[in-house]
Every structure is written in C-alpha cells, then in structure tokens.
Amino acid sequence: MSDQPNIILINCDDLGYGDLGCYGSDINQTPYLDQMAADGIQFTDFYMGSPVCSPSRGAMLTGCYPPRIGFAEFDGRWVLFPGQSLGLNPAEKTVASLLKDVGYATKIVGKWHCGDQKEFLPTRHGFDSYYGIPYSNDMGRQTPDDKYPPLPLLLDEDVIQEQPDQVSVTERYVEESVRFIRANQDTPFFLYFAHMYVHLPIYPPDRFMRESENGRYGAAVQAIDWSVGVLLDELKRLGLDENTLVIFTSDNGSRARGEGGSNKPLRGTKGTTWEGGQRVPCIMRWPSQIPPGSVSNQLVSAIDLCPTLVELAGGEMPSDRIIDGKNISSLIRNEEGAITPRETFLYYLLHNLMAIRSGRWKLHTHTVGKSGIEVCNELYDLVADIGETTNLYDQHPDIVADLNDQMDIYRKDLGDDLTSTKGENTRSVGRVDSSDTLTHYDPDHPYIIAMYDLKDRG
C-alpha cells in the first residue's frame, strides 16, 4: 500500500448542521452517511471559513481566512457572480496544486465558485480536469423571463452544455467521479466533489422525491447520501478502501427558512456568524487510520484541511506566505491525548470581524440585524450552551477583555472594516482587465427549462 493516501473531499452546498441522521435529523434519510460516521470520525465543532459560498470555498482550498487572500467580498457582493472580473488569485497555492506537486492526479467535479474567467478556473489552480457548473445553480436562466445567462456545464475550460437539466446533474457528477477513480486506481488521487445540492432551486430525481419525508429538500439530502454510498462502494470494489481518506462537509449552514433545512440545535443561518452559519457537519473515514466510532469535540476548521492533507501526502506548504490553517492529522486519527492546535477561530462576514471563539468561549461584537450589521456585545459558553441562548457578557469581564484584545491583534493582521483597520498581512484577489460571461442568452436556442420553473434562489 502506498504511503500516500487517496483523498476524496465531498463538499455540499448549504447543508445544515442538523440535516443528517448522525447529527440529529429525524426526517432526512441518510443511511450511508450515518454508516460513514460509524466507520470513521464525526466532528462536532467543525467550522467553515465563511457563512457564504465563495469565501468559504476559497478559504478551504488555500488554508487561509478569506480576508488573507482578498476573498472576503467581491466589489460589494457577498459571492462571485457570472462574468465578474474577480477570482482566486492564480498566485495562491491550493490543496490541489500542492498535492499535484507530489504526484497526485487531481480532479474537481461540481461547483467551483472561485471565479469563472479562464484565468481563475480549476485547471489554473492545480486540477488536472474539471467537470461541473462553475457557480451556484441559481445563477442560470431558471425561467423564461430570467436575465441571467444560461447555466454553463464545463469540461475543463470549455462549455459543453448550456442550461443542463438539474434533475440529472448529480447522477452525472457521480458517473464522472467514478470514471476518475477507476482511471487513477494505480496512482494517488485527489477528488474534490462539490455538490450542487441543497442550494436552491432544488430539482431532485423522482425516485428520491417518492421516498422523501421532507419534500424536495429531503430528496436532495437523500441524493447526496446515495452519491456517498456509490463512491464508498466503488472504493471497496477496487480495493482502495483502506487507503482512501474520505471527507464529507458543507460550505456553510442551511438557509433554514422553510425550505426544509435545519441547523438545530444551533442558532442562526447561512449568511450569519451565529453558530448555524459556519458550524457544519464533518465526517471523515479512513479505515486503515481512523478508529471506527470516533467523535471529536475539538475546535477545528475547514481551513485546516489544506495543510493537513498536504502533510499526509508528503508535501510541503509554501513558506513564502502566511497560512492560517493548522495540521490536524493527529485529531483525524483520533490519537490518544491529541488536542487541537487551533486556539482560536475568527468569524468574518465580508471584511467585518464579527466574533471570535477561543476554547469554549465565543464573543460577538457585531451581528446581522434588520438594519444591517449591528453592535452586539454577547458572550457564550459553547460547551454548556451550543445554541447561544444565555448571554454571559456581564458575568465574565475578564474573558471579554481577553477576547477583545485577541480581536485587536487579528484586526491588525487581517483587517476589519468595522473598525476601519487595514490588514498588514493580506494578499490580493485575482482580477482581469476585461471579463465576460461564459454563455449568452440566445432566444432561438432550445434551452432546457427545468420542468418546475422554480424561481427560488439561495
């Protein structure tokens, strides 16, 4: 067996903390993911680098907080939109490029959302190949009167279909993933499978709709679960199971606004820095290394994945720049006495430092209110109060003072618009002089308009 593990990173879109059976759901059917958790390790305190999509994905791929890489906001927008001139800077080193340097075959299937101009596509960031929709599935021409350009399906850097039928997209992604695994079974590989589900609009296959107890949302969760089962079965069939690390997570929390998603028992939703915005499910399975039935309550983040995976593969992180991620390989293996190297976690929304967690304590200085970002002096003990229900700000002035001091240090390092602080150690977003959308609407083209013509956007 090779010393280099195969790695599969599965990233869902808007899947909430409470959406899986192993995280408490009693309405969504997730037998394969529940079994994956039983066979591996389940993290209870795993955080994404942002409560929204593009910054979260850029952070995970580079091991850096979004402001570090100029990826916290995009000319006033929270995420990247079709045809924007911005994207992940080609000078950044991604987990794919670093694994490629040590002999890995690399592929992304699914949602990219780190820039749709050619200079920013996955094939310019260490991926040998790409098959997928480069941004959110609600950024296409959903209904006949839409103003968006048709949704593009890409193969590497070329549009191979406009407005693909979203009912079948997940099955196509699974087929492409299986092809990649089979083609690279004799070499170490890195597969990044970035699901379209459960971002709105949700177009699930009929077979999952018939079984769902939670409408379209539950059907989409079942489709995700099915896809995981297919990949795990394929690994076993090929004899790759023991030496393949499979990671399952979500880019941020659920919208949880009546569409069926849940962040319970957490407070807040996607787009907020309450726990429900950034604390997400994370399951890892690696039969030769992870004891079955493991659970970790340690503080870890998706920005820790890049340095961890590179270390496990025998690679090296770049030494010419600051990397915020920590090596959590001992936690993944659930080694006796292992403790997290992560002392703090920062909650950024755009370029605003909203909150900080250190150990069990979380201090909010700001939150998103009805009128925008508002001052919010609240302190929570996340070990005793996972739902952020009891404000202990006045009872622990010493802890508040210490966390405020830490926030000042990070503001100086990464910047903070709330205090008009410019970060001293940040890098630039990628930018091209001229940009265009990958597709353009043609009134004479026979586009596939999805059967339900859903107007939902996420």
Residue pairs with C-beta under 8 A, 6 or more apart in sequence:
1 242
1 243
1 288
2 188
2 243
3 314
4 102
4 103
4 104
4 188
4 312
4 313
4 314
5 188
5 243
5 244
5 245
5 286
5 289
5 312
5 313
6 188
6 189
6 190
6 191
6 235
6 240
6 243
6 244
6 245
7 99
7 104
7 189
7 190
7 191
7 244
7 245
7 247
7 309
7 312
7 313
8 190
8 191
8 193
8 231
8 244
8 245
8 246
8 247
9 190
9 191
9 192
9 193
9 247
9 249
9 305
9 309
10 193
10 195
10 227
10 228
10 231
10 246
10 247
10 248
10 249
11 57
11 60
11 110
11 111
11 192
11 193
11 194
11 195
11 249
11 250
11 251
12 195
12 197
12 198
12 224
12 248
12 249
12 250
12 251
13 53
13 111
13 136
13 194
13 195
13 196
13 197
13 198
13 199
13 250
13 251
13 458
14 198
14 199
14 200
14 250
14 251
14 252
14 253
14 254
14 255
14 261
14 270
14 458
15 197
15 198
15 221
15 224
15 250
15 254
15 261
15 280
15 281
16 250
16 253
16 254
16 256
16 261
16 262
16 263
16 264
16 276
16 280
17 23
17 253
17 254
17 262
17 263
17 264
17 266
17 275
17 276
17 279
17 280
17 281
18 24
18 25
18 254
18 262
18 263
18 264
18 265
18 266
19 25
19 28
19 198
19 221
19 254
19 261
19 262
19 281
20 28
20 30
20 33
20 34
20 221
20 281
21 28
21 29
21 30
21 31
21 33
21 34
22 30
22 33
22 34
22 37
22 38
22 42
22 281
22 283
23 42
23 281
24 264
24 265
25 262
27 213
27 214
27 218
28 213
28 214
28 217
28 218
28 221
28 222
29 211
29 212
29 213
29 218
29 221
29 222
29 225
30 221
30 222
30 224
30 225
31 225
31 229
32 225
32 226
32 228
32 229
32 232
33 224
33 225
33 228
33 248
33 283
36 228
36 232
36 246
36 248
36 283
36 285
37 283
38 292
38 293
39 285
39 287
39 292
40 246
40 283
40 284
40 285
40 286
40 287
40 290
40 292
40 294
41 283
41 284
41 285
41 290
41 291
41 294
41 295
41 296
41 332
41 334
42 282
42 283
42 294
42 295
42 296
43 282
43 283
43 284
43 295
43 296
43 298
43 300
44 295
44 296
44 297
45 279
45 296
45 297
45 298
45 299
45 300
45 382
46 249
46 279
46 280
46 281
46 282
46 300
46 301
46 302
47 278
47 279
47 280
47 299
47 300
47 301
47 302
47 345
48 56
48 59
48 60
48 249
48 250
48 251
48 252
48 278
48 280
48 301
48 302
49 55
49 56
49 58
49 59
49 60
49 64
49 65
49 66
49 278
49 301
49 302
49 303
49 348
50 56
50 59
50 66
50 72
50 252
50 278
50 348
50 349
51 252
51 253
51 270
51 271
51 272
51 273
51 277
51 278
51 347
51 349
52 78
52 79
52 252
52 270
52 271
52 349
53 79
53 113
53 136
53 251
53 252
54 71
54 74
54 78
54 79
54 80
54 113
54 114
55 66
55 71
55 72
55 73
55 79
55 348
56 66
56 251
56 252
56 302
57 111
57 112
57 113
57 114
57 194
57 251
58 64
58 66
58 69
58 71
58 88
58 114
59 65
59 66
59 69
59 71
59 302
59 303
60 95
60 251
60 302
60 303
60 305
60 306
61 88
61 94
61 95
61 96
61 114
61 125
61 306
62 68
62 69
62 88
62 92
62 93
62 94
62 95
62 303
62 306
62 323
63 95
63 303
63 304
63 305
63 306
63 307
63 317
63 323
63 324
63 325
64 92
64 303
64 322
64 323
64 324
64 325
65 303
65 324
65 346
65 348
65 414
66 72
66 348
67 348
67 351
67 414
67 415
67 423
67 426
68 322
68 324
68 414
68 423
68 425
68 426
68 427
69 88
69 89
69 92
69 426
69 427
69 429
70 89
70 426
70 427
70 428
70 429
70 430
71 88
71 114
71 429
72 348
72 350
72 351
73 350
73 351
74 80
74 81
74 84
74 86
74 429
75 84
75 86
77 84
78 271
78 350
79 113
79 136
80 86
80 87
80 113
80 114
80 115
80 116
80 135
81 135
81 139
82 116
82 135
82 139
82 148
82 149
82 437
82 438
83 116
83 149
83 435
83 436
83 437
83 438
84 115
84 116
84 117
84 435
85 117
85 431
85 432
85 433
85 434
85 435
86 115
86 120
86 429
86 430
86 431
87 114
87 115
87 116
87 117
87 119
87 120
87 429
87 430
87 431
87 432
88 94
88 114
88 115
88 120
88 125
88 429
88 430
89 427
89 428
89 429
89 430
90 119
90 120
90 124
90 125
90 430
91 427
91 430
92 125
92 427
93 126
93 317
93 318
93 321
94 125
94 126
94 306
95 126
95 190
95 305
95 306
95 309
95 310
96 106
96 108
96 122
96 125
96 126
96 127
96 190
96 192
97 125
97 126
98 126
98 306
98 310
98 313
98 315
98 316
98 317
98 318
99 106
99 126
99 188
99 190
99 309
99 310
99 313
99 315
100 106
100 126
100 128
100 190
101 315
102 313
102 314
102 315
103 187
103 188
104 187
104 188
104 189
104 190
104 313
105 128
105 180
105 183
105 184
105 187
105 188
105 189
105 190
106 126
106 127
106 128
106 129
106 189
106 190
106 192
107 127
107 128
107 129
107 130
107 131
107 177
107 180
107 189
107 190
107 191
107 192
108 122
108 127
108 129
108 130
108 131
108 132
108 191
108 192
108 193
108 194
109 130
109 131
109 132
109 173
109 176
109 177
109 180
109 191
109 192
109 193
109 194
110 131
110 132
110 133
110 173
110 192
110 193
110 194
110 195
110 196
111 132
111 133
111 134
111 135
111 136
111 137
111 194
111 195
111 196
112 121
112 122
112 130
112 132
112 134
112 135
112 194
113 134
113 135
113 136
114 120
114 122
114 125
115 121
115 430
116 134
116 135
116 437
116 438
117 432
117 435
118 124
118 157
119 430
119 432
120 430
121 130
121 134
121 154
121 156
121 157
122 130
123 129
123 130
123 156
123 157
127 192
129 155
129 156
129 180
130 154
130 155
130 156
130 157
131 153
131 154
131 155
131 173
131 176
132 153
132 154
132 173
132 194
133 140
133 151
133 152
133 153
133 154
133 164
133 169
133 196
134 152
134 154
134 438
136 199
136 458
137 151
137 166
137 169
137 196
137 199
137 201
138 199
138 200
138 201
138 456
138 457
138 458
139 148
139 151
140 146
140 148
140 149
140 150
140 151
140 152
140 163
141 148
141 149
141 150
141 151
141 163
141 441
141 447
141 449
142 148
142 201
142 449
142 450
142 453
142 454
142 455
142 457
143 449
143 453
143 455
144 449
144 453
149 437
149 438
149 439
149 440
149 441
150 162
150 163
150 439
150 440
150 441
150 445
150 447
151 162
151 163
151 164
151 439
152 159
152 161
152 162
152 438
152 439
153 159
153 160
153 161
153 162
153 164
153 169
154 160
154 438
159 438
159 439
162 439
162 445
162 447
163 447
163 448
163 449
164 172
164 448
165 203
165 448
165 450
166 196
166 201
166 203
166 450
167 203
167 204
167 205
167 206
167 450
167 451
168 205
169 196
170 195
170 196
170 197
170 205
170 223
170 224
170 227
171 205
173 193
173 195
173 196
173 227
174 227
174 230
174 231
177 191
177 193
177 231
178 230
178 231
178 234
180 189
180 191
181 189
181 191
181 231
181 234
181 235
181 238
181 240
182 234
182 238
185 238
185 240
188 313
190 309
193 227
193 231
195 224
195 227
197 204
197 220
197 221
197 223
197 224
198 217
198 220
198 221
198 224
198 254
198 260
198 261
199 458
200 255
200 259
200 454
200 456
200 457
200 458
201 450
201 452
201 454
201 455
201 456
201 457
201 458
202 216
202 217
202 219
202 220
202 259
202 454
202 456
203 216
203 450
203 451
203 452
203 454
204 212
204 216
204 219
204 220
204 222
204 223
205 219
205 223
208 219
208 220
208 222
208 223
208 226
209 216
209 219
211 219
211 222
212 218
212 219
212 222
214 221
214 260
215 260
216 259
216 260
217 259
217 260
217 261
218 260
228 246
228 248
231 246
232 241
232 246
232 285
235 241
235 244
235 246
241 287
242 287
242 288
243 286
243 288
244 286
245 284
245 285
245 286
245 289
245 309
245 312
245 332
246 284
246 285
246 286
247 282
247 283
247 284
247 305
248 281
248 282
248 283
248 284
249 280
249 281
249 282
249 283
249 302
250 280
250 281
251 280
252 270
252 271
252 277
252 278
252 280
253 263
253 266
253 268
253 269
253 270
253 276
253 277
253 278
253 279
253 280
254 261
254 262
254 263
254 269
254 270
254 276
255 261
255 269
255 270
255 271
255 458
256 262
256 263
256 269
256 270
256 276
257 269
259 456
263 269
263 275
263 276
263 279
265 386
265 387
266 274
266 275
266 276
266 279
266 386
266 387
266 388
267 274
267 275
267 276
267 387
267 388
267 389
268 274
268 275
268 276
268 277
268 388
269 276
269 277
270 276
270 277
271 277
271 349
271 368
272 349
272 367
272 368
273 347
273 348
273 349
273 354
273 355
273 364
273 367
273 368
274 367
274 388
275 362
275 382
275 386
275 387
275 388
277 347
278 347
282 300
282 302
284 290
284 332
286 332
289 332
289 333
290 332
290 333
290 334
291 333
291 334
294 334
296 331
296 334
298 328
298 331
298 338
298 339
298 340
298 342
299 340
299 342
299 345
299 357
299 359
300 328
300 331
300 340
300 342
301 325
301 342
301 345
303 324
303 325
304 325
304 326
304 327
304 328
304 342
305 325
306 317
306 323
306 325
307 317
307 323
307 325
307 326
307 327
308 325
308 326
308 327
308 328
308 329
308 332
310 316
310 317
311 317
311 327
311 329
312 329
317 323
321 427
322 425
326 340
326 341
326 342
327 341
328 340
328 341
328 342
330 338
331 338
331 339
331 340
343 358
343 359
344 356
344 357
344 358
344 406
344 410
345 356
345 357
346 353
346 355
346 356
346 410
346 414
347 353
347 354
347 355
347 356
347 357
348 354
348 414
349 368
349 373
350 417
351 415
351 416
351 417
352 366
352 373
352 416
352 417
352 418
353 365
353 407
353 410
353 411
353 414
353 416
353 418
353 419
354 364
354 365
354 366
354 367
354 373
354 418
355 362
355 363
355 364
355 365
355 366
356 362
356 363
356 403
356 406
356 407
356 410
357 363
357 382
358 402
358 403
358 406
360 381
360 382
360 383
360 384
361 379
361 380
361 381
361 382
361 396
361 399
361 403
362 379
362 380
362 382
362 388
363 378
363 379
363 393
363 399
363 400
363 403
363 404
363 407
364 376
364 377
364 378
364 379
364 380
365 375
365 376
365 377
365 404
365 407
365 418
366 373
366 374
366 375
366 376
366 418
367 373
367 374
367 376
367 378
368 374
369 376
373 418
377 393
377 400
378 388
378 391
378 393
379 391
379 392
379 393
379 395
379 396
379 399
379 400
379 403
380 388
380 390
380 391
380 392
381 390
381 392
382 388
393 400
410 416
411 419
411 421
411 423
412 421
412 423
412 424
413 423
413 424
413 425
414 423
414 425
414 426
415 421
415 422
415 423
415 426
416 423
